[in-house]
Amino acid sequence: SLELPDFASVRSRMYKIAGEAGLMAVADESVLLTLHALEYHLKQLIGACLKVARPQRRRYQKKEDTISCRDLIRALERAPCVLGEDLPVNLERIILNITQ
């Protein structure tokens, strides 16, 4: 799907995670904030990919309008802050998911 998860899906997932942590409820405002944060994070990630992909494509004169897995991995290697503090672990998870 090309859409972000809907409110109900995110709330359901957050309730599950909160329950595992011993919490009883999740405020609707926190679900909305999570959805906005997810959208912002995706925009940052795609922006980082484009900074890597555009110069490469100009060099090889490729005219694609997609972001490849290679673009994503290069961007994450150049801007590790996009994935947070655990870059090696998160990058390994991404690579494993790509190859499966």
Buried (B, 14 or more C-beta within 10 A) or exposed (E): EEEEBEEEEBBBBBBEEBEEEEEEEBEEEBBEEBBEEEEEEEEEBBEBBBBBBEEEBEEEEEEEEEBEEEBBBBBBEEBBEBBEEEBEEBBEEBBEEEEE
